[in-house]
């Protein structure tokens, strides 16, 4: 299948905003805040339903293994809620305003769903019954029934760049990047419950702590990180990354919950952060244009997409280092995606190449390169193992 050569986005000065739609993973503006870190408050412990040593967010399903936050994500361990859903790959095409639906068995597009303006991510709901398409500039969320593959009536939500769910299932959290807000909403109706203004710019990606009591948010365009108290719905920590022009992207917590990894497409690596202490993180180089982070089904490794060089780095959690690097044949622009239910295939969108890549997680071999719409971004592999979804393209616990 013929491929397109990747283009390189040059983001300098005021051109940053003009190129933000495709060149980065958010939308935003120019304001920056003073350097500095704030101390994080210590939430009260939960009283029940948690293993010893884990004082979880009240209402959150119990932590299965205090040493592995991804214990529920083992190969093919599908919840009864999703076990009868057909296996599909949903690809939001930001410039085509469509979602391409791929059958992972045949590597063929079987449907193209028209959605709103600039769909950025396809996000599984907390109860895993709905896929929400984030139509950022259309200011809507389009629901898709993963059982039938049919789209429902769009819901009005302003600036839904990205979408997450609190571990207790009580709220959806909209990353309103241009509005500079974290908006807590009803997880079903999407009615606004609380708006939290932020002073950083480009709120983007997030992940939750092992106990669910706080989450770390990347601010793409001001190079900052936020720490947010889940129950209080309040920013309790903020710091600027120690790298000029830093542009943090995807966020993932380590299996033992002790560290957060934050991809940075300008620093060309991952920031390693102690989430509890929220002290200054250190940089671990992975490759040019580091962007997406995806944990293997055995919780031993993490696949890191390097969008600027067409590679995927394989990070070993126990060794705390990159042990392998896979290069896509003929290059590419690997961006966002997810791992198949059986853990054997890593699916990634090719942001600048109007294509999707399927990669063998055992060998790094490219299994398929599939042409899709323009500007493919936060694709979701669905269904996946887990008891509930925290959002994005599929963060399951």
C-alpha positions in Angstrom: 0.0 0.0 0.0 1.5 3.4 -0.9 2.4 5.7 1.9 2.9 9.4 2.3 6.1 11.0 3.6 5.6 12.6 7.1 5.7 16.4 7.3 7.4 18.3 10.1 5.6 21.0 12.0 7.7 24.0 12.8 6.3 25.6 15.9 8.0 28.9 16.6 6.6 32.1 18.1 3.1 32.9 17.1 3.1 30.0 14.6 2.5 27.7 17.6 -1.2 28.6 17.8 -1.7 28.3 14.0 -0.2 24.8 14.0 -1.6 23.6 17.2 -4.4 21.5 15.7 -2.2 19.0 13.9 1.3 19.7 15.1 0.5 19.1 18.8 -2.0 17.3 20.9 -3.9 20.3 22.2 -5.3 23.8 21.5 -4.3 26.8 23.4 -2.9 30.3 23.8 0.1 32.4 24.9 -0.1 33.1 28.6 2.5 31.6 30.9 2.8 31.5 34.7 5.7 32.1 37.0 7.9 29.2 37.8 7.4 27.3 41.1 5.8 24.4 42.7 3.0 24.3 45.3 2.7 21.9 48.1 0.1 19.2 47.7 -2.6 18.7 50.3 -2.9 15.2 51.9 -6.4 13.7 51.4 -8.1 11.8 54.2 -7.9 8.0 53.9 -10.7 5.8 52.7 -12.4 3.6 55.3 -13.2 0.3 53.5 -13.0 -1.8 50.4 -9.3 -1.4 49.9 -6.3 -3.8 50.4 -4.0 -3.1 53.3 -1.9 0.0 52.6 -4.2 1.4 49.9 -6.5 4.1 51.2 -8.5 4.6 48.0 -10.9 7.2 46.8 -14.4 6.4 48.4 -16.6 4.8 45.9 -13.8 3.6 43.7 -13.7 -0.2 42.9 -11.1 -1.9 45.2 -7.5 -2.0 44.1 -6.9 -5.6 43.1 -3.1 -5.5 43.6 -1.3 -2.7 45.5 1.8 -3.6 43.5 0.1 -3.4 40.1 -2.5 -0.8 39.2 -3.0 -2.6 35.8 -3.8 -6.0 37.4 -7.3 -6.1 35.8 -5.8 -5.5 32.3 -4.5 -9.0 31.6 -4.9 -10.5 28.1 -8.5 -11.1 27.1 -9.8 -10.5 30.6 -12.9 -8.8 29.3 -15.6 -7.5 31.6 -19.1 -9.1 31.1 -20.2 -5.6 30.0 -18.0 -5.7 26.9 -17.3 -9.4 26.2 -19.9 -9.5 23.3 -18.8 -6.3 21.7 -17.1 -6.8 18.3 -13.4 -6.0 18.2 -12.8 -2.7 16.4 -10.3 0.1 16.0 -11.9 3.5 16.0 -9.9 6.3 14.4 -10.8 10.0 14.7 -9.7 11.9 11.7 -9.3 15.5 12.9 -9.3 17.1 9.4 -11.8 14.9 7.8 -14.4 15.2 10.6 -15.0 11.4 10.5 -14.2 8.3 12.5 -12.7 5.4 10.5 -13.7 1.9 11.9 -11.2 -0.8 11.2 -11.7 -4.6 11.6 -8.4 -5.7 13.3 -8.7 -9.2 11.9 -8.7 -8.1 8.2 -7.0 -4.7 8.7 -9.7 -3.2 6.5 -12.0 -0.1 7.1 -15.5 -1.4 7.5 -17.3 1.9 8.2 -16.8 5.7 8.2 -18.8 7.6 10.7 -19.4 11.4 10.1 -18.9 13.3 13.4 -18.4 17.0 14.5 -15.6 19.4 13.7 -12.1 18.3 14.6 -12.6 15.0 16.4 -9.5 14.5 18.7 -10.0 11.3 20.7 -12.3 8.3 21.0 -12.9 7.7 24.7 -14.5 4.7 26.5 -16.9 5.8 29.2 -16.4 4.8 32.8 -19.0 2.0 32.6 -17.5 1.0 29.3 -20.9 1.0 27.5 -20.3 4.1 25.3 -17.5 5.5 23.2 -17.4 9.3 23.2 -15.9 11.1 20.2 -14.4 14.4 21.3 -15.3 17.0 18.6 -13.2 19.8 19.9 -14.0 22.6 17.6 -17.5 21.4 17.0 -18.1 21.7 20.7 -19.9 18.3 20.9 -19.4 14.8 22.0 -20.7 12.1 19.7 -21.7 8.8 21.4 -21.0 5.5 19.6 -22.6 2.3 20.7 -19.7 -0.2 20.6 -22.1 -3.1 20.4 -23.7 -1.9 17.1 -21.1 0.6 15.9 -23.8 3.2 15.4 -23.5 6.9 16.4 -26.1 8.6 18.5 -27.2 12.2 18.9 -24.3 14.6 19.7 -24.2 16.2 23.1 -23.3 19.9 23.4 -20.0 20.2 25.4 -17.7 23.2 24.9 -14.1 22.6 23.9 -13.9 18.9 24.6 -10.3 18.3 23.6 -9.9 15.3 25.8 -12.0 13.4 28.3 -11.4 11.4 31.5 -13.5 9.8 34.3 -12.9 9.9 38.0 -12.2 6.4 39.4 -15.4 6.4 41.4 -17.4 6.9 38.2 -19.0 10.1 39.7 -17.7 12.6 37.2 -16.5 13.0 33.6 -13.6 15.4 33.4 -13.3 17.5 30.2 -9.9 18.8 29.3 -11.0 22.2 27.9 -7.7 23.2 26.4 -8.6 26.5 24.8 -11.0 27.5 27.6 -8.2 26.8 30.1 -10.5 24.8 32.3 -11.0 21.4 33.9 -14.8 20.8 33.7 -16.3 18.1 35.9 -19.5 16.8 34.3 -22.2 14.1 34.8 -20.6 11.0 33.3 -23.8 10.1 31.4 -25.6 13.3 30.5 -22.5 15.5 30.4 -24.3 18.2 32.4 -21.7 20.6 33.9 -21.2 20.2 37.6 -18.1 22.2 38.4 -15.7 24.3 36.4 -12.1 24.6 37.6 -10.1 27.4 35.8 -6.4 26.7 35.4 -3.5 29.2 35.0 -1.5 26.9 32.7 -2.1 26.6 29.0 -3.1 23.6 27.0 -4.5 21.1 29.5 -4.2 17.9 27.7 -3.6 14.4 29.1 -3.8 12.9 32.6 -3.6 9.8 34.7 -4.7 8.9 38.2 -2.7 7.7 41.2 -3.0 4.1 42.5 -5.5 5.2 45.2 -7.4 7.4 42.8 -7.2 10.4 45.1 -5.3 12.7 42.7 -4.4 12.9 39.1 -1.6 14.5 37.2 -2.4 16.7 34.2 0.0 17.9 31.4 -0.3 21.5 30.2 1.1 21.3 26.7 1.6 24.9 25.7 3.1 26.3 28.9 5.2 23.3 29.7 3.6 22.7 33.1 2.2 19.9 35.2 -0.8 20.1 37.5 -1.7 17.9 40.5 -5.5 17.8 41.1 -7.3 16.5 44.2 -10.0 14.1 42.8 -12.6 14.5 45.5 -12.2 18.2 46.1 -11.9 18.9 42.4 -9.2 21.3 43.1 -5.7 22.0 41.8 -3.3 21.3 44.7 0.1 21.5 42.9 1.6 23.2 39.9 5.1 23.2 38.4 6.9 24.1 35.2 9.1 21.5 33.6 12.8 22.3 33.7 13.3 22.3 29.9 13.0 25.3 27.6 10.1 24.9 25.3 8.8 21.7 27.0 5.6 20.3 25.5 4.3 17.5 27.7 1.8 15.1 26.2 0.6 11.7 27.4 0.7 10.7 31.0 0.9 7.2 32.6 1.4 6.0 36.1 3.8 3.1 36.8 2.3 -0.3 37.7 3.4 0.2 41.4 1.9 3.7 41.4 5.2 5.2 42.6 6.0 7.2 39.5 4.3 9.1 36.7 5.7 9.2 33.2 5.0 12.2 31.0 5.8 12.2 27.3 7.4 15.4 26.0 7.6 15.9 22.2 10.1 18.7 22.5 12.4 17.3 25.2 12.3 14.0 23.2 11.7 11.8 26.2 9.6 11.0 29.3 9.6 13.0 32.5 9.7 10.7 35.5 7.7 12.2 38.4 7.1 11.3 42.0 3.4 12.0 42.1 3.0 11.9 45.8 5.8 14.3 46.6 5.3 16.3 43.3 9.0 17.3 43.3 10.9 18.2 40.1 10.9 15.3 37.6 13.9 13.9 35.7 14.1 13.4 31.9 14.6 9.9 30.4 15.3 10.2 26.6 13.3 7.9 24.3 13.3 9.4 20.8 12.4 12.5 18.8 8.8 13.8 19.3 7.9 11.5 22.2 4.1 11.4 22.3 2.0 8.4 23.4 2.5 5.9 26.3 0.9 2.4 26.4 1.4 -0.3 29.0 1.8 -4.0 28.0 -0.7 -6.5 29.2 1.8 -8.1 31.6 2.6 -4.7 33.1 6.3 -5.2 32.4 6.9 -2.8 29.6 5.6 0.4 28.1 5.4 1.3 24.4 6.5 4.9 23.7 5.6 6.4 20.3 8.2 8.8 19.0 6.2 10.8 16.5 9.1 12.9 15.2 11.3 9.9 14.0 8.8 7.1 13.2 9.9 4.8 16.0 8.5 3.1 19.1 10.7 2.7 22.2 10.1 -0.2 24.6 10.6 0.9 28.2 11.2 -1.8 30.9 9.6 -0.8 34.2 11.8 -3.0 36.4 15.1 -2.0 34.7 13.9 1.6 34.3 15.3 2.0 30.9 14.6 1.7 27.2 15.6 -1.9 26.1 14.4 -1.9 22.5 13.5 0.5 19.7 11.3 -0.4 16.7 11.4 1.6 13.5 8.5 1.7 11.2 9.4 0.7 7.6 9.3 3.8 5.3 9.0 6.0 8.4 5.8 7.5 9.7 4.4 9.6 12.5 3.2 7.3 15.3 0.9 9.2 17.6 -1.9 7.9 19.9 -3.5 4.5 20.1 -3.8 1.4 22.3 -3.0 -2.3 22.7 -5.2 -5.1 21.5 -7.2 -7.2 24.0 -4.8 -10.1 23.7 -1.8 -7.8 24.0 -0.2 -9.0 20.8 -0.8 -5.8 18.6 0.0 -2.1 19.3 -2.2 0.2 17.2 -1.1 3.7 16.5 -2.4 6.6 14.4 0.0 8.1 11.8 -0.8 11.8 12.5 0.8 13.4 9.5 0.4 10.5 7.1 -3.3 9.7 7.0 -2.7 6.2 8.1 -2.8 3.7 11.0 0.0 1.3 12.0 -0.5 -2.2 13.5 2.7 -3.4 15.2 3.5 -6.9 16.6 4.4 -6.3 20.4 6.6 -9.4 20.5 8.9 -8.5 17.5 8.2 -4.9 16.6 7.3 -6.0 13.1 4.8 -3.8 11.3 1.8 -6.0 10.5 -0.2 -3.4 8.6 -0.3 0.2 7.4 -3.9 1.3 6.7 -4.9 4.5 4.9 -7.6 6.5 6.8 -8.8 10.1 6.8 -6.8 13.3 7.3 -5.1 13.9 10.6 -5.8 10.7 12.5 -5.3 11.2 16.2 -6.5 9.5 19.4 -7.7 6.1 18.2 -9.3 3.6 20.5 -8.9 -0.1 20.4 -12.1 -1.6 21.7 -13.0 -3.6 23.7 -10.1 -3.9 26.1 -9.6 -5.8 29.4 -10.5 -4.0 32.7 -13.3 -3.3 35.1 -13.8 0.4 34.4 -12.4 3.1 32.2 -10.6 6.3 33.3 -11.0 7.7 29.8 -8.5 9.0 27.1 -8.0 6.3 24.4 -8.4 3.6 27.0 -7.0 3.7 30.5 -8.4 0.8 32.3 -8.3 -0.5 35.9 
